[in-house]
Amino acid sequence: DALVSDLAGGAVALAGEDVHSAVEAALAWRCGDPARRLHTGRSRNDQVSTLLRLRVMRLCDQAVEGVRELERTLTGQARAAGAQAVAAYTHLQPAQPVLLAHWWLAHGAALERDEARFEAAREAADLMPLGAGAVAGTPLVFARIALASRLGFSRLAVNSLDAVGDRDFALEYLNAAAVLAVHLSRLAEDLVLWCSPGFGWLAAPDGFSTGSSLLPQKRNPDLFELARGKAGRLIANAQRLAVVMKGLPSAYQKDLQEDKEAVFDTADTLAALLDALPAAIAALQPNRERMTASLTPDLLAVELADSLVAEGVPFRDAHAAVGRLWAEAERAGVAPDALPEDARFAISPHFTAARLASLTVESALARRNHPPGAGPKSVALQLAQHEARLGIGAGDPEAPEGPESPTA
């Protein structure tokens, strides 16, 4: 107890070949020969595994809370987005209208899966290996369950060979972090694009962007670019441990000390990312005028095809007819509804002026009010469920009503 107190207060520092022998030496200085009994029935092999498991369990808990804080920020942005609609893109080409909130919640859905991966990694680490010794166990019989409980474990290792050589739990933590890094990188890439002048949907304010050393007009969203770049580091850490482990025979090998650098570096990198991203995302300044300008008539082409399907036209035929209509309008240099009636009817008698005039962003979204669609009621349900799960909203997760529908 005195040693713990002195270490916590910075009054003493450990010194030795490793942390285990250093603790033993410090205790021997304080209480003499009894400290030499500390290592009875133990090996550095099962001690190292025990300590790393305890560290990974804590790191998984920290990662889950960090991810949840980021989810709260994304959900807050979704709530603030209200009825704003934007163009959704596939292949980086404008595709269909969606509510802006739907986009924020899409990233939240991915992060929810990341939570589950860290929780699974924590469960994998929750296994006490003490008693395994170096490789074959110990002749000493002791209350392993009581010891496990005191240390914070809920399960016991049952095979000594596996107990000292297993690093699956560390790999699962690193893999969870790698998948999270992929999700953070994709989120960052969207934000970098949206902050670019080509989109202009968002602006990163001072403090979350930097200028150029040469170009005085620039405002670069560096924080999101750095988040995108860190993904490579986190993915590599998972790969480096897998490469080390794949060539090892059973039980403990010194190669396994490489697990520490990968785990600690991933932990530090994740902590930095999850500390910075929520504030940076919350500070983004939307440009609703530019968002609304993205809602071009091309986004409603599939709505026209679907309206023909409602009249009994097979979808493939409707798709082909709408494609010809859009191609003809492009050749004429006008919008589809500006084509002469005879030109439209030559393609399909269904292309009436009234039908084309009925195509609106509002109606397109309203037709997708059921999950997993991007309509107001579907998005309202998603939003309420996320808020209830994250403890930031009082809405009924089964509430049918959504935000006000946007106008075209």
Secondary structure in CASP SS format (residue, H / E / C, confidence):
PFRMAT SS
TARGET T0000
AUTHOR 0000-0000-0000
METHOD secondary structure of the structure
MODEL  1
D C 1.00
A H 1.00
L H 1.00
V H 1.00
S H 1.00
D H 1.00
L H 1.00
A H 1.00
G H 1.00
G C 1.00
A C 1.00
V C 1.00
A C 1.00
L C 1.00
A C 1.00
G C 1.00
E C 1.00
D C 1.00
V H 1.00
H H 1.00
S H 1.00
A H 1.00
V H 1.00
E H 1.00
A H 1.00
A H 1.00
L H 1.00
A H 1.00
W H 1.00
R H 1.00
C H 1.00
G C 1.00
D H 1.00
P H 1.00
A H 1.00
R H 1.00
R H 1.00
L C 1.00
H C 1.00
T C 1.00
G C 1.00
R C 1.00
S C 1.00
R H 1.00
N H 1.00
D H 1.00
Q H 1.00
V H 1.00
S H 1.00
T H 1.00
L H 1.00
L H 1.00
R H 1.00
L H 1.00
R H 1.00
V H 1.00
M H 1.00
R H 1.00
L H 1.00
C H 1.00
D H 1.00
Q H 1.00
A H 1.00
V H 1.00
E H 1.00
G H 1.00
V H 1.00
R H 1.00
E H 1.00
L H 1.00
E H 1.00
R H 1.00
T H 1.00
L H 1.00
T H 1.00
G H 1.00
Q H 1.00
A H 1.00
R H 1.00
A H 1.00
A H 1.00
G C 1.00
A C 1.00
Q C 1.00
A E 1.00
V E 1.00
A E 1.00
A E 1.00
Y E 1.00
T E 1.00
H C 1.00
L C 1.00
Q E 1.00
P E 1.00
A E 1.00
Q E 1.00
P E 1.00
V E 1.00
L E 1.00
L H 1.00
A H 1.00
H H 1.00
W H 1.00
W H 1.00
L H 1.00
A H 1.00
H H 1.00
G H 1.00
A H 1.00
A H 1.00
L H 1.00
E H 1.00
R H 1.00
D H 1.00
E H 1.00
A H 1.00
R H 1.00
F H 1.00
E H 1.00
A H 1.00
A H 1.00
R H 1.00
E H 1.00
A H 1.00
A H 1.00
D C 1.00
L C 1.00
M E 1.00
P C 1.00
L C 1.00
G C 1.00
A C 1.00
G C 1.00
A C 1.00
V C 1.00
A C 1.00
G C 1.00
T C 1.00
P C 1.00
L C 1.00
V C 1.00
F C 1.00
A C 1.00
R H 1.00
I H 1.00
A H 1.00
L H 1.00
A H 1.00
S H 1.00
R H 1.00
L H 1.00
G C 1.00
F C 1.00
S C 1.00
R C 1.00
L E 1.00
A C 1.00
V C 1.00
N C 1.00
S H 1.00
L H 1.00
D H 1.00
A H 1.00
V H 1.00
G H 1.00
D C 1.00
R C 1.00
D H 1.00
F H 1.00
A H 1.00
L H 1.00
E H 1.00
Y H 1.00
L H 1.00
N H 1.00
A H 1.00
A H 1.00
A H 1.00
V H 1.00
L H 1.00
A H 1.00
V H 1.00
H H 1.00
L H 1.00
S H 1.00
R H 1.00
L H 1.00
A H 1.00
E H 1.00
D H 1.00
L H 1.00
V H 1.00
L H 1.00
W H 1.00
C H 1.00
S C 1.00
P C 1.00
G C 1.00
F C 1.00
G C 1.00
W C 1.00
L E 1.00
A E 1.00
A C 1.00
P C 1.00
D C 1.00
G C 1.00
F C 1.00
S C 1.00
T E 1.00
G C 1.00
S C 1.00
S C 1.00
L C 1.00
L C 1.00
P C 1.00
Q C 1.00
K C 1.00
R C 1.00
N E 1.00
P C 1.00
D H 1.00
L H 1.00
F H 1.00
E H 1.00
L H 1.00
A H 1.00
R H 1.00
G H 1.00
K H 1.00
A H 1.00
G H 1.00
R H 1.00
L H 1.00
I H 1.00
A H 1.00
N H 1.00
A H 1.00
Q H 1.00
R H 1.00
L H 1.00
A H 1.00
V H 1.00
V H 1.00
M H 1.00
K H 1.00
G C 1.00
L C 1.00
P C 1.00
S C 1.00
A C 1.00
Y C 1.00
Q C 1.00
K H 1.00
D H 1.00
L H 1.00
Q H 1.00
E H 1.00
D H 1.00
K H 1.00
E H 1.00
A H 1.00
V H 1.00
F H 1.00
D H 1.00
T H 1.00
A H 1.00
D H 1.00
T H 1.00
L H 1.00
A H 1.00
A H 1.00
L H 1.00
L H 1.00
D H 1.00
A H 1.00
L H 1.00
P H 1.00
A H 1.00
A H 1.00
I H 1.00
A H 1.00
A C 1.00
L C 1.00
Q E 1.00
P E 1.00
N C 1.00
R H 1.00
E H 1.00
R H 1.00
M H 1.00
T H 1.00
A H 1.00
S C 1.00
L C 1.00
T C 1.00
P H 1.00
D H 1.00
L H 1.00
L H 1.00
A H 1.00
V H 1.00
E H 1.00
L H 1.00
A H 1.00
D H 1.00
S H 1.00
L H 1.00
V H 1.00
A H 1.00
E C 1.00
G C 1.00
V C 1.00
P C 1.00
F H 1.00
R H 1.00
D H 1.00
A H 1.00
H H 1.00
A H 1.00
A H 1.00
V H 1.00
G H 1.00
R H 1.00
L H 1.00
W H 1.00
A H 1.00
E H 1.00
A H 1.00
E H 1.00
R H 1.00
A H 1.00
G C 1.00
V C 1.00
A C 1.00
P H 1.00
D H 1.00
A H 1.00
L C 1.00
P C 1.00
E H 1.00
D H 1.00
A H 1.00
R H 1.00
F H 1.00
A H 1.00
I H 1.00
S C 1.00
P C 1.00
H C 1.00
F C 1.00
T C 1.00
A H 1.00
A H 1.00
R H 1.00
L H 1.00
A H 1.00
S C 1.00
L C 1.00
T C 1.00
V H 1.00
E H 1.00
S H 1.00
A H 1.00
L H 1.00
A H 1.00
R C 1.00
R C 1.00
N C 1.00
H C 1.00
P C 1.00
P C 1.00
G C 1.00
A C 1.00
G C 1.00
P H 1.00
K H 1.00
S H 1.00
V H 1.00
A H 1.00
L H 1.00
Q H 1.00
L H 1.00
A H 1.00
Q H 1.00
H H 1.00
E H 1.00
A H 1.00
R H 1.00
L H 1.00
G C 1.00
I C 1.00
G C 1.00
A C 1.00
G C 1.00
D C 1.00
P C 1.00
E C 1.00
A C 1.00
P C 1.00
E C 1.00
G C 1.00
P C 1.00
E C 1.00
S C 1.00
P C 1.00
T C 1.00
A C 1.00
END
